[in-house]
């Protein structure tokens, strides 16, 4: 018979989230902004320029994603 392991159950990495975020050296999350993939002709240049910039996630939302990708 197998003996039961002592300890917590391992949490699986959420692969979709892992592919979409990067963890910075300071532990923050860096993501690509939504809405910059296509249909850009009707968006203003100012809006498109801001969409090129990466977004830094902090706070509770970032903590949930960090847990999902196995960084916490």
The first five atom37 places (N, CA, C, CB, O) and aatype in JSON, in Angstrom:
{
  "aatype": [20, 20, 20, 20, 20, 20, 20, 20, 20, 20, 20, 20, 20, 20, 20, 20, 20, 20, 20, 20, 20, 20, 20, 20, 20, 20, 20, 20, 20, 20, 20, 20, 20, 20, 20, 20, 20, 20, 20, 20, 20, 20, 20, 20, 20, 20, 20, 20, 20, 20, 20, 20, 20, 20, 20, 20, 20, 20, 20, 20, 20, 20, 20, 20, 20, 20, 20, 20, 20, 20, 20, 20],
  "atom_mask": [
    [1, 1, 1, 1, 1],
    [1, 1, 1, 1, 1],
    [1, 1, 1, 1, 1],
    [1, 1, 1, 1, 1],
    [1, 1, 1, 1, 1],
    [1, 1, 1, 1, 1],
    [1, 1, 1, 1, 1],
    [1, 1, 1, 1, 1],
    [1, 1, 1, 1, 1],
    [1, 1, 1, 1, 1],
    [1, 1, 1, 1, 1],
    [1, 1, 1, 1, 1],
    [1, 1, 1, 1, 1],
    [1, 1, 1, 1, 1],
    [1, 1, 1, 1, 1],
    [1, 1, 1, 1, 1],
    [1, 1, 1, 1, 1],
    [1, 1, 1, 1, 1],
    [1, 1, 1, 1, 1],
    [1, 1, 1, 1, 1],
    [1, 1, 1, 1, 1],
    [1, 1, 1, 1, 1],
    [1, 1, 1, 1, 1],
    [1, 1, 1, 1, 1],
    [1, 1, 1, 1, 1],
    [1, 1, 1, 1, 1],
    [1, 1, 1, 1, 1],
    [1, 1, 1, 1, 1],
    [1, 1, 1, 1, 1],
    [1, 1, 1, 1, 1],
    [1, 1, 1, 1, 1],
    [1, 1, 1, 1, 1],
    [1, 1, 1, 1, 1],
    [1, 1, 1, 1, 1],
    [1, 1, 1, 1, 1],
    [1, 1, 1, 1, 1],
    [1, 1, 1, 1, 1],
    [1, 1, 1, 1, 1],
    [1, 1, 1, 1, 1],
    [1, 1, 1, 1, 1],
    [1, 1, 1, 1, 1],
    [1, 1, 1, 1, 1],
    [1, 1, 1, 1, 1],
    [1, 1, 1, 1, 1],
    [1, 1, 1, 1, 1],
    [1, 1, 1, 1, 1],
    [1, 1, 1, 1, 1],
    [1, 1, 1, 1, 1],
    [1, 1, 1, 1, 1],
    [1, 1, 1, 1, 1],
    [1, 1, 1, 1, 1],
    [1, 1, 1, 1, 1],
    [1, 1, 1, 1, 1],
    [1, 1, 1, 1, 1],
    [1, 1, 1, 1, 1],
    [1, 1, 1, 1, 1],
    [1, 1, 1, 1, 1],
    [1, 1, 1, 1, 1],
    [1, 1, 1, 1, 1],
    [1, 1, 1, 1, 1],
    [1, 1, 1, 1, 1],
    [1, 1, 1, 1, 1],
    [1, 1, 1, 1, 1],
    [1, 1, 1, 1, 1],
    [1, 1, 1, 1, 1],
    [1, 1, 1, 1, 1],
    [1, 1, 1, 1, 1],
    [1, 1, 1, 1, 1],
    [1, 1, 1, 1, 1],
    [1, 1, 1, 1, 1],
    [1, 1, 1, 1, 1],
    [1, 1, 1, 1, 1]
  ],
  "atom_positions": [
    [[0.82, -1.2, 0.0], [0.0, 0.0, 0.0], [0.86, 1.25, 0.0], [-0.94, 0.0, 1.21], [1.94, 1.28, 0.59]],
    [[0.37, 2.27, -0.66], [1.1, 3.55, -0.68], [0.78, 4.32, 0.59], [0.73, 4.38, -1.93], [-0.35, 4.32, 1.07]],
    [[1.8, 4.98, 1.11], [1.56, 5.82, 2.28], [1.11, 7.2, 1.81], [2.83, 5.92, 3.17], [1.53, 7.68, 0.75]],
    [[0.27, 7.83, 2.59], [-0.22, 9.15, 2.23], [0.86, 10.19, 2.51], [-1.52, 9.49, 3.01], [1.5, 10.16, 3.56]],
    [[1.04, 11.09, 1.56], [2.06, 12.13, 1.71], [1.63, 13.18, 2.72], [2.35, 12.79, 0.38], [0.45, 13.47, 2.88]],
    [[2.59, 13.73, 3.39], [2.32, 14.81, 4.34], [2.69, 16.12, 3.67], [3.13, 14.61, 5.7], [3.81, 16.28, 3.17]],
    [[1.77, 17.03, 3.65], [2.05, 18.32, 3.04], [0.89, 18.8, 2.19], [3.31, 18.25, 2.21], [-0.12, 18.12, 2.02]],
    [[1.08, 19.99, 1.66], [0.03, 20.61, 0.86], [0.03, 20.04, -0.55], [0.22, 22.13, 0.81], [1.03, 19.52, -1.04]],
    [[-1.11, 20.14, -1.18], [-1.26, 19.72, -2.57], [-0.6, 20.77, -3.46], [-2.77, 19.52, -2.96], [-0.75, 21.97, -3.22]],
    [[0.13, 20.34, -4.46], [0.78, 21.28, -5.37], [-0.26, 21.96, -6.23], [1.83, 20.56, -6.25], [-1.24, 21.35, -6.66]],
    [[-0.05, 23.23, -6.48], [-0.95, 24.01, -7.33], [-0.4, 24.01, -8.74], [-1.13, 25.46, -6.79], [0.78, 24.3, -8.95]],
    [[-1.24, 23.7, -9.72], [-0.81, 23.69, -11.1], [-0.66, 25.12, -11.62], [-1.81, 22.9, -11.98], [-1.43, 26.01, -11.26]],
    [[0.34, 25.31, -12.46], [0.58, 26.6, -13.09], [-0.48, 26.86, -14.14], [1.99, 26.67, -13.7], [-0.8, 25.97, -14.93]],
    [[-1.02, 28.08, -14.16], [-1.98, 28.46, -15.2], [-1.17, 28.89, -16.42], [-2.95, 29.61, -14.71], [-0.63, 29.99, -16.46]],
    [[-1.09, 28.0, -17.41], [-0.21, 28.2, -18.56], [-0.6, 29.42, -19.41], [-0.2, 26.97, -19.41], [0.27, 30.09, -19.96]],
    [[-1.9, 29.69, -19.51], [-2.34, 30.85, -20.28], [-1.86, 32.15, -19.66], [-3.85, 30.87, -20.4], [-1.43, 33.05, -20.38]],
    [[-1.92, 32.24, -18.34], [-1.45, 33.43, -17.64], [0.08, 33.53, -17.71], [-1.92, 33.42, -16.17], [0.63, 34.62, -17.85]],
    [[0.74, 32.4, -17.6], [2.2, 32.36, -17.61], [2.77, 32.92, -18.92], [2.7, 30.92, -17.39], [3.81, 33.56, -18.93]],
    [[2.06, 32.66, -20.04], [2.51, 33.12, -21.34], [2.27, 34.62, -21.55], [1.82, 32.33, -22.43], [2.88, 35.22, -22.43]],
    [[1.4, 35.21, -20.76], [0.99, 36.6, -20.99], [1.61, 37.61, -20.04], [-0.47, 36.69, -20.89], [1.48, 38.82, -20.27]],
    [[2.27, 37.16, -19.0], [2.85, 38.1, -18.04], [4.32, 37.82, -17.82], [2.09, 38.03, -16.72], [4.8, 36.7, -18.02]],
    [[5.04, 38.85, -17.39], [6.44, 38.72, -16.98], [6.56, 39.31, -15.59], [7.41, 39.44, -17.99], [5.91, 40.31, -15.26]],
    [[7.38, 38.69, -14.78], [7.61, 39.2, -13.43], [8.88, 40.03, -13.47], [7.72, 38.03, -12.38], [9.93, 39.56, -13.92]],
    [[8.78, 41.28, -13.0], [9.95, 42.16, -12.98], [10.85, 41.77, -11.81], [9.53, 43.65, -12.87], [10.48, 40.95, -10.98]],
    [[12.03, 42.38, -11.77], [12.99, 42.09, -10.69], [12.43, 42.48, -9.33], [14.31, 42.82, -10.94], [12.79, 41.89, -8.31]],
    [[11.55, 43.48, -9.32], [10.95, 43.93, -8.06], [9.71, 43.15, -7.67], [10.6, 45.38, -8.17], [9.1, 43.43, -6.64]],
    [[9.33, 42.17, -8.49], [8.18, 41.34, -8.16], [6.86, 41.83, -8.7], [8.07, 41.22, -6.71], [5.81, 41.26, -8.4]],
    [[6.89, 42.89, -9.51], [5.65, 43.39, -10.12], [5.4, 42.62, -11.42], [5.74, 44.92, -10.4], [6.28, 41.93, -11.92]],
    [[4.19, 42.74, -11.94], [3.83, 42.05, -13.18], [3.79, 43.03, -14.34], [2.48, 41.35, -13.03], [3.27, 44.14, -14.22]],
    [[4.34, 42.61, -15.46], [4.36, 43.42, -16.66], [3.52, 42.7, -17.71], [5.82, 43.67, -17.16], [3.77, 41.54, -18.02]],
    [[2.51, 43.4, -18.26], [1.63, 42.8, -19.26], [1.52, 43.71, -20.49], [0.23, 42.52, -18.67], [1.8, 44.9, -20.42]],
    [[1.11, 43.11, -21.59], [0.84, 43.87, -22.81], [-0.58, 44.39, -22.74], [1.05, 42.99, -24.09], [-1.49, 43.7, -22.27]],
    [[-0.77, 45.6, -23.21], [-2.11, 46.2, -23.16], [-3.03, 45.59, -24.21], [-2.02, 47.71, -23.36], [-2.6, 45.24, -25.31]],
    [[-4.28, 45.47, -23.86], [-5.28, 44.93, -24.78], [-5.71, 46.01, -25.77], [-6.51, 44.39, -24.0], [-5.64, 47.2, -25.47]],
    [[-6.14, 45.58, -26.95], [-6.71, 46.51, -27.92], [-5.71, 47.04, -28.93], [-7.33, 47.64, -27.21], [-6.05, 47.94, -29.71]],
    [[-4.49, 46.53, -28.95], [-3.48, 47.05, -29.86], [-3.15, 46.07, -30.98], [-2.23, 47.41, -29.1], [-2.17, 46.26, -31.71]],
    [[-3.94, 45.02, -31.12], [-3.63, 43.99, -32.11], [-4.08, 44.32, -33.52], [-4.23, 42.71, -31.69], [-3.34, 44.11, -34.48]],
    [[-5.29, 44.82, -33.66], [-5.83, 45.12, -34.98], [-6.92, 46.17, -34.84], [-6.38, 43.84, -35.67], [-7.21, 46.62, -33.73]],
    [[-7.53, 46.57, -35.96], [-8.55, 47.64, -36.0], [-8.01, 48.94, -35.4], [-9.83, 47.19, -35.23], [-8.66, 49.57, -34.57]],
    [[-6.81, 49.33, -35.84], [-6.16, 50.5, -35.27], [-6.42, 51.78, -36.05], [-4.68, 50.25, -35.18], [-6.07, 52.87, -35.59]],
    [[-7.01, 51.67, -37.23], [-7.14, 52.84, -38.09], [-8.06, 53.91, -37.49], [-7.66, 52.43, -39.44], [-7.84, 55.1, -37.73]],
    [[-9.07, 53.52, -36.73], [-9.98, 54.52, -36.18], [-9.54, 55.03, -34.8], [-11.37, 53.94, -36.09], [-10.16, 55.94, -34.25]],
    [[-8.48, 54.44, -34.26], [-7.98, 54.88, -32.95], [-6.99, 56.01, -33.17], [-7.31, 53.7, -32.17], [-6.23, 56.01, -34.14]],
    [[-7.01, 56.97, -32.27], [-6.12, 58.12, -32.42], [-4.66, 57.72, -32.21], [-6.51, 59.23, -31.44], [-4.37, 56.7, -31.59]],
    [[-3.77, 58.54, -32.74], [-2.34, 58.28, -32.59], [-1.92, 58.28, -31.13], [-1.53, 59.3, -33.36], [-1.08, 57.49, -30.72]],
    [[-2.5, 59.17, -30.36], [-2.2, 59.26, -28.93], [-2.6, 57.97, -28.23], [-2.92, 60.46, -28.29], [-1.86, 57.45, -27.39]],
    [[-3.77, 57.46, -28.57], [-4.26, 56.22, -27.97], [-3.38, 55.03, -28.37], [-5.72, 55.96, -28.4], [-3.06, 54.18, -27.54]],
    [[-3.0, 54.98, -29.66], [-2.14, 53.89, -30.13], [-0.77, 53.94, -29.47], [-1.98, 53.95, -31.66], [-0.19, 52.9, -29.15]],
    [[-0.25, 55.14, -29.27], [1.05, 55.3, -28.63], [1.01, 54.78, -27.2], [1.49, 56.78, -28.65], [1.95, 54.13, -26.74]],
    [[-0.07, 55.07, -26.49], [-0.22, 54.57, -25.12], [-0.42, 53.06, -25.08], [-1.4, 55.27, -24.43], [0.0, 52.41, -24.12]],
    [[-1.04, 52.5, -26.1], [-1.24, 51.05, -26.16], [0.08, 50.3, -26.37], [-2.21, 50.71, -27.28], [0.18, 49.12, -26.04]],
    [[1.08, 50.99, -26.93], [2.39, 50.35, -27.12], [3.13, 50.15, -25.81], [3.25, 51.18, -28.07], [4.0, 49.28, -25.7]],
    [[2.8, 50.95, -24.82], [3.49, 50.86, -23.53], [2.98, 49.66, -22.74], [3.3, 52.16, -22.72], [1.78, 49.38, -22.73]],
    [[3.89, 48.96, -22.09], [3.49, 47.83, -21.24], [2.82, 48.38, -19.98], [4.72, 46.95, -20.86], [3.05, 49.52, -19.59]],
    [[2.0, 47.55, -19.37], [1.32, 47.95, -18.14], [1.92, 47.17, -16.98], [-0.23, 47.71, -18.25], [2.2, 45.98, -17.1]],
    [[2.11, 47.86, -15.85], [2.63, 47.23, -14.64], [1.45, 46.98, -13.71], [3.73, 48.12, -13.96], [0.71, 47.9, -13.36]],
    [[1.27, 45.73, -13.31], [0.19, 45.37, -12.39], [0.73, 45.27, -10.97], [-0.47, 44.04, -12.81], [1.77, 44.65, -10.74]],
    [[0.02, 45.88, -10.03], [0.36, 45.76, -8.61], [-0.94, 45.55, -7.84], [1.14, 47.02, -8.1], [-2.03, 45.75, -8.39]],
    [[-0.84, 45.17, -6.6], [-2.02, 45.04, -5.76], [-2.61, 43.65, -5.75], [-3.06, 46.0, -6.19], [-1.94, 42.67, -6.08]],
    [[-3.87, 43.57, -5.36], [-4.55, 42.29, -5.15], [-4.68, 41.49, -6.45], [-5.93, 42.52, -4.55], [-4.52, 40.27, -6.45]],
    [[-4.96, 42.18, -7.55], [-5.11, 41.49, -8.84], [-3.79, 40.83, -9.23], [-5.56, 42.48, -9.95], [-3.77, 39.69, -9.71]],
    [[-2.69, 41.54, -9.04], [-1.37, 41.0, -9.35], [-1.04, 39.81, -8.46], [-0.3, 42.09, -9.19], [-0.42, 38.85, -8.91]],
    [[-1.46, 39.88, -7.22], [-1.19, 38.79, -6.28], [-1.89, 37.51, -6.72], [-1.64, 39.17, -4.85], [-1.32, 36.42, -6.63]],
    [[-3.12, 37.63, -7.21], [-3.85, 36.47, -7.7], [-3.17, 35.86, -8.92], [-5.28, 36.85, -8.05], [-3.09, 34.64, -9.04]],
    [[-2.69, 36.71, -9.81], [-2.03, 36.21, -11.01], [-0.69, 35.56, -10.65], [-1.81, 37.34, -12.02], [-0.34, 34.52, -11.2]],
    [[0.05, 36.17, -9.73], [1.31, 35.58, -9.27], [1.1, 34.19, -8.69], [1.99, 36.47, -8.23], [1.91, 33.29, -8.91]],
    [[0.02, 34.02, -7.97], [-0.3, 32.7, -7.41], [-0.64, 31.72, -8.53], [-1.49, 32.8, -6.4], [-0.26, 30.55, -8.47]],
    [[-1.34, 32.2, -9.56], [-1.74, 31.33, -10.66], [-0.55, 30.85, -11.49], [-2.72, 32.06, -11.55], [-0.54, 29.73, -12.01]],
    [[0.48, 31.72, -11.6], [1.62, 31.33, -12.41], [2.74, 30.7, -11.6], [2.15, 32.53, -13.15], [3.81, 30.39, -12.13]],
    [[2.5, 30.51, -10.31], [3.44, 29.79, -9.48], [4.61, 30.6, -8.97], [3.96, 28.65, -10.22], [5.66, 30.05, -8.66]],
    [[4.44, 31.91, -8.86], [5.51, 32.78, -8.38], [5.36, 33.13, -6.9], [5.56, 34.05, -9.2], [6.27, 33.7, -6.31]],
    [[4.22, 32.8, -6.31], [3.99, 33.12, -4.89], [4.07, 31.89, -4.03], [2.64, 33.79, -4.7], [3.9, 31.98, -2.81]]
  ]
}
